[in-house]
Each structure stands twice: as C-alpha cells, then as structure tokens.
Amino acid sequence: ETRARELEQRLHEDYPGRDIKVYPGDSNTTIPQALEDLRPLKWAPTFAFLDPDGMELGWSTITALAEHKHGYRAPGSNKPEYKVEIWMLFPSAGLMRTLALDEAKLSQADEAKATRLFGSDDWRAIYDARTKGEITPTEAREEYVNLMRWRLEHDLGYRFTHAFELKNTIGSPVYHMISATDNDAGTR
C-alpha cells in the first residue's frame, strides 16, 4: 500500500495534470475495479502490459481485459470493436522450471498456478508429452506459448497474436512476449 502511494505521488509529480491512479495489491484482484473505473472511457484505445511475477497471472484477469470494451459501439454500427491490446510477459522458461519433469515432484500448488494461468488444465497434455519423452523441453516450451496464443485467439476472440522469445546474454530463453490485438495496425 505504501509503495503504491509513493508511486502514485511520484507519477503525479512527473506528469502534472494527468489523471493517474495506482491500484495497490494483486492485479488479479484489482484489475476488475480498475476496469470498472475506466468504464466511461471504454471507447478509448486501451493497452495492457502484463508483467506477472512468475506464474501469478490469472486467466480471469486476461479475460476481464479482453471483455472490457465490449459494447462500446452504438447498436447497429458497422465499425469494428477492438479489445484491449495486450503485451504479456509469458513465463515460458518459468513453466519449464516450475512444472517438474519428475511428476512425483510436481506440487498441487504448481499445478494450480498453471491451470490458473491457462484458465484450464489443457497445459497438462503438453506436460504429459514432455514427461513421457514424446517432445523435447524446447518443443514443450513452444507448445505452452502456442497454447496461450490459441486460447487468446479462439477463446477470447483476438484476431492476431504474436510471440517473441527473449533470451539472456548467453542465449538461453528467459520468457516470451505475447501480443494480442484485433487491430490491423496493432499486428503491424
């Protein structure tokens, strides 16, 4: 709470006259209130940068963002509606570390985090294929990314998704950036 107030104060100093509000706490809990506060502006272009701490992001948060702008066009309008644009730091390497290769070491808490992140237990098929040696760790990591992109497109209706792999200085994958957009300009 204190850090959030300090951040808000600093932002007001750095950007005087701007309407800035910081919502302290777990964003999976605070995003619905922030979106409700933004409801009068749901027509405005909106961008969300999701930077979770490991696998803490919940699918319900992503869904709330995707649904936020629904209904902002007048009934009968032939103009498209656009969802909130998303840039997500997706913990692809973290999934590989957290979802232990030895199934006996896989904790219920880690399973629950993966299910919360993906919004279903569809990740389990990738995990099972990896533990059986049917796919390599690299293939498993890419399949987790593909699963998230598939869910964004097919379950939330985003027209375009893109994934960009980010590596550390020795060339090992750290995470992926996943973008999701409905707008042609956003995909370019």
VMD Tcl script that draws the C-alpha trace (Angstrom):
set ca {
  {0.00 0.00 0.00}
  {2.79 2.44 0.95}
  {4.77 1.70 -2.22}
  {1.65 2.22 -4.34}
  {1.02 5.63 -2.73}
  {4.67 6.60 -3.26}
  {4.48 5.55 -6.91}
  {1.26 7.47 -7.45}
  {2.76 10.57 -5.83}
  {5.89 10.33 -8.00}
  {3.79 9.89 -11.16}
  {1.72 12.97 -10.27}
  {4.96 14.93 -9.81}
  {6.45 13.65 -13.08}
  {3.22 14.12 -15.05}
  {1.34 17.06 -13.53}
  {-2.24 17.45 -14.66}
  {-2.58 13.80 -15.66}
  {-5.32 11.64 -14.20}
  {-3.26 8.82 -12.69}
  {-4.40 6.21 -10.23}
  {-2.38 3.30 -8.83}
  {-4.27 0.24 -7.59}
  {-2.25 -1.47 -4.85}
  {-2.31 -5.22 -4.42}
  {-2.58 -8.30 -6.59}
  {-3.61 -7.21 -10.08}
  {-5.69 -10.37 -10.45}
  {-7.85 -8.83 -7.72}
  {-7.56 -5.12 -8.58}
  {-7.97 -5.18 -12.38}
  {-11.77 -5.61 -12.23}
  {-12.09 -2.43 -10.13}
  {-9.69 -0.52 -12.39}
  {-11.69 -1.58 -15.45}
  {-14.93 -0.56 -13.77}
  {-13.43 2.86 -13.05}
  {-12.48 3.10 -16.74}
  {-15.92 2.03 -17.99}
  {-16.91 5.59 -19.08}
  {-13.82 5.58 -21.32}
  {-14.18 2.09 -22.74}
  {-14.37 3.58 -26.25}
  {-10.76 4.81 -25.94}
  {-7.79 2.83 -27.28}
  {-6.55 0.74 -24.37}
  {-3.29 -1.11 -23.84}
  {-2.36 -3.52 -21.04}
  {1.20 -4.57 -20.28}
  {1.04 -7.74 -18.19}
  {4.24 -8.38 -16.25}
  {3.43 -11.16 -13.80}
  {5.69 -12.42 -11.07}
  {6.27 -15.93 -12.45}
  {3.02 -17.81 -12.99}
  {0.89 -15.46 -10.88}
  {-1.24 -14.12 -13.74}
  {-4.77 -15.50 -13.82}
  {-6.74 -16.29 -16.96}
  {-9.68 -14.47 -15.38}
  {-7.62 -11.25 -15.46}
  {-6.83 -11.71 -19.15}
  {-10.50 -12.44 -19.83}
  {-11.60 -9.31 -17.94}
  {-9.24 -7.20 -20.07}
  {-10.45 -8.81 -23.31}
  {-14.11 -8.24 -22.42}
  {-13.72 -4.73 -21.01}
  {-14.50 -2.78 -24.17}
  {-17.35 -4.97 -25.39}
  {-20.39 -2.93 -26.39}
  {-18.76 0.47 -26.81}
  {-20.07 0.97 -30.34}
  {-23.67 2.10 -30.87}
  {-26.09 -0.72 -31.72}
  {-26.18 -1.22 -35.48}
  {-22.76 0.36 -36.05}
  {-20.81 -1.29 -38.85}
  {-17.47 -0.24 -37.34}
  {-15.47 -2.95 -35.59}
  {-14.99 -3.02 -31.85}
  {-11.46 -3.51 -30.60}
  {-10.47 -5.29 -27.43}
  {-7.81 -4.10 -25.01}
  {-4.43 -4.58 -26.70}
  {-2.25 -6.91 -24.65}
  {1.50 -7.28 -24.27}
  {2.16 -10.16 -21.92}
  {5.42 -11.33 -20.42}
  {4.68 -15.03 -20.63}
  {6.78 -17.17 -18.25}
  {7.71 -19.86 -20.77}
  {11.03 -20.73 -19.12}
  {9.42 -20.47 -15.68}
  {6.82 -23.04 -16.69}
  {9.62 -25.42 -17.59}
  {11.28 -24.93 -14.19}
  {8.08 -24.98 -12.15}
  {6.44 -27.97 -13.79}
  {8.93 -30.55 -12.54}
  {9.98 -33.19 -15.03}
  {9.64 -35.80 -12.28}
  {5.88 -35.96 -11.82}
  {6.35 -37.09 -8.22}
  {7.91 -33.66 -7.52}
  {5.09 -31.70 -9.19}
  {3.22 -29.91 -6.40}
  {-0.51 -29.29 -6.34}
  {0.24 -25.59 -5.89}
  {2.28 -25.50 -9.10}
  {-0.42 -27.41 -10.97}
  {-2.99 -24.91 -9.70}
  {-0.81 -21.97 -10.87}
  {-0.52 -23.46 -14.36}
  {-4.27 -24.09 -14.51}
  {-4.97 -20.54 -13.31}
  {-2.58 -19.08 -15.90}
  {-4.10 -21.00 -18.82}
  {-7.66 -20.96 -17.49}
  {-7.91 -24.73 -17.94}
  {-5.86 -27.85 -17.50}
  {-5.12 -28.05 -21.24}
  {-1.44 -27.48 -20.35}
  {-1.43 -31.00 -18.90}
  {-1.27 -32.67 -22.34}
  {1.96 -30.79 -23.09}
  {3.37 -31.65 -19.68}
  {2.48 -35.33 -20.08}
  {4.08 -35.49 -23.54}
  {7.23 -33.94 -22.10}
  {7.43 -36.30 -19.11}
  {6.97 -39.29 -21.44}
  {9.80 -38.04 -23.66}
  {7.48 -37.58 -26.65}
  {8.57 -33.95 -27.03}
  {11.76 -32.11 -26.12}
  {11.92 -29.37 -23.50}
  {12.24 -26.80 -26.29}
  {9.15 -28.20 -28.02}
  {7.25 -28.19 -24.70}
  {8.15 -24.54 -24.09}
  {6.95 -23.60 -27.59}
  {3.75 -25.59 -27.11}
  {2.97 -23.73 -23.87}
  {3.37 -20.47 -25.80}
  {1.18 -21.82 -28.62}
  {-1.48 -22.89 -26.13}
  {-1.66 -19.39 -24.67}
  {-1.86 -17.87 -28.16}
  {-4.55 -20.37 -29.17}
  {-6.63 -19.51 -26.11}
  {-6.27 -15.77 -26.78}
  {-7.42 -16.23 -30.37}
  {-10.05 -18.96 -30.07}
  {-11.45 -18.44 -26.59}
  {-11.16 -14.65 -26.29}
  {-11.51 -13.78 -29.97}
  {-8.32 -11.85 -30.62}
  {-7.66 -11.68 -34.38}
  {-3.88 -11.67 -34.11}
  {-1.29 -12.93 -31.66}
  {2.47 -12.85 -31.93}
  {5.15 -14.39 -29.74}
  {8.69 -13.13 -29.38}
  {11.26 -15.16 -27.49}
  {13.59 -13.20 -25.21}
  {16.92 -14.71 -24.22}
  {19.55 -13.86 -21.66}
  {23.12 -12.87 -22.55}
  {24.21 -16.49 -23.01}
  {21.33 -17.27 -25.35}
  {19.04 -19.19 -23.00}
  {15.30 -18.44 -23.25}
  {14.02 -16.40 -20.32}
  {10.44 -15.73 -21.35}
  {8.26 -14.88 -24.32}
  {6.43 -11.67 -25.06}
  {2.98 -12.41 -26.42}
  {0.95 -9.68 -28.05}
  {-2.76 -9.92 -28.74}
  {-4.72 -7.46 -30.84}
  {-7.80 -7.11 -33.03}
  {-6.50 -4.18 -34.99}
  {-4.57 -4.44 -38.27}
  {-2.36 -1.57 -37.10}
  {-1.64 -3.44 -33.88}
  {-0.44 -6.53 -35.72}
  {1.85 -4.47 -37.94}
}
mol new
graphics top color blue
foreach p $ca { graphics top sphere $p radius 0.5 }
foreach p [lrange $ca 0 end-1] q [lrange $ca 1 end] { graphics top cylinder $p $q radius 0.2 }
display resetview
